[in-house]
Amino acid sequence: MEQDTEKAKAWYVKAVKQGEADAMSNLALLLEKTEGVPAALPAMSLLLRAAAEKGQADARNALARLDQYIWRQCAACGAALG
């Protein structure tokens, strides 16, 4: 399974370099699943924003969810700081 994930990641990276919006969105979601949101957040944000700018609907939806996640984390930090 890990080898398949690495192959998929490599193919998505190639397609992203060619400007493919679907690949940008799919790579972001793959990173979310393999690395987790906190670790993959910078790459996910860049990929999803680029795909959304190209009109990729799934990326727009995922970006909205990611933005909500970020705001929840900021609110939790603010509450902890009191």
Backbone torsions as a table, in degrees:
resi	resn	phi	psi	omega
1	MET	NA	-42.6	-178.6
2	GLU	-62.5	-38.7	179.2
3	GLN	-64.6	-40.2	177.9
4	ASP	-64.0	-39.1	178.7
5	THR	-64.5	-42.4	179.2
6	GLU	-66.6	-37.7	176.6
7	LYS	-64.6	-44.4	179.2
8	ALA	-61.0	-44.4	179.9
9	LYS	-59.8	-43.2	-179.9
10	ALA	-62.9	-41.7	178.7
11	TRP	-67.6	-40.8	177.8
12	TYR	-62.5	-41.8	179.5
13	VAL	-60.0	-43.8	177.8
14	LYS	-59.6	-44.4	-179.0
15	ALA	-68.8	-37.1	177.5
16	VAL	-61.3	-41.9	179.5
17	LYS	-63.0	-22.0	176.9
18	GLN	-92.2	1.8	175.6
19	GLY	86.2	18.8	-178.6
20	GLU	-76.8	115.2	-176.9
21	ALA	-64.3	-40.7	179.3
22	ASP	-61.6	-39.8	179.3
23	ALA	-65.7	-37.4	178.0
24	MET	-60.3	-47.4	179.9
25	SER	-65.1	-45.6	-178.9
26	ASN	-65.2	-38.2	178.2
27	LEU	-65.9	-41.1	177.7
28	ALA	-59.1	-44.5	-179.8
29	LEU	-68.7	-35.2	176.4
30	LEU	-64.9	-42.2	177.7
31	LEU	-63.1	-39.0	177.5
32	GLU	-58.6	-44.6	-177.1
33	LYS	-73.4	-34.9	-175.0
34	THR	-90.5	-31.8	-175.7
35	GLU	-111.0	-20.1	-175.6
36	GLY	88.5	154.1	-174.9
37	VAL	-61.2	-49.7	-176.5
38	PRO	-57.5	-43.5	-178.4
39	ALA	-71.3	-35.9	-174.8
40	ALA	-94.5	-0.6	-173.0
41	LEU	-51.9	-50.1	-179.0
42	PRO	-60.4	-46.4	-179.6
43	ALA	-66.9	-41.7	179.6
44	MET	-60.2	-45.4	-178.1
45	SER	-61.0	-46.8	179.8
46	LEU	-63.0	-45.8	-178.2
47	LEU	-65.1	-45.8	-178.1
48	LEU	-67.1	-39.4	178.6
49	ARG	-64.7	-42.0	179.1
50	ALA	-64.1	-42.7	179.5
51	ALA	-67.0	-41.1	179.2
52	ALA	-63.1	-38.4	178.0
53	GLU	-64.0	-25.9	177.0
54	LYS	-87.0	1.5	176.3
55	GLY	92.1	13.1	-178.2
56	GLN	-76.2	112.9	-173.0
57	ALA	-64.5	-42.2	179.5
58	ASP	-61.3	-36.0	179.0
59	ALA	-66.9	-40.5	177.5
60	ARG	-60.4	-43.5	180.0
61	ASN	-66.3	-44.3	179.6
62	ALA	-65.1	-36.8	179.0
63	LEU	-65.1	-39.5	177.1
64	ALA	-62.4	-42.2	177.4
65	ARG	-65.2	-39.1	179.1
66	LEU	-65.4	-41.7	177.7
67	ASP	-62.2	-39.8	177.0
68	GLN	-62.9	-42.1	177.9
69	TYR	-58.5	-46.2	-178.7
70	ILE	-62.1	-44.5	-179.7
71	TRP	-63.8	-38.4	177.5
72	ARG	-63.9	-40.3	179.4
73	GLN	-65.7	-39.7	178.7
74	CYS	-66.0	-40.6	178.6
75	ALA	-64.2	-39.5	179.0
76	ALA	-65.4	-39.7	178.4
77	CYS	-65.2	-44.1	179.3
78	GLY	-62.1	-39.7	178.7
79	ALA	-66.8	-37.5	-179.5
80	ALA	-68.6	-31.9	-179.4
81	LEU	-78.1	-21.3	175.6
82	GLY	64.6	NA	NA
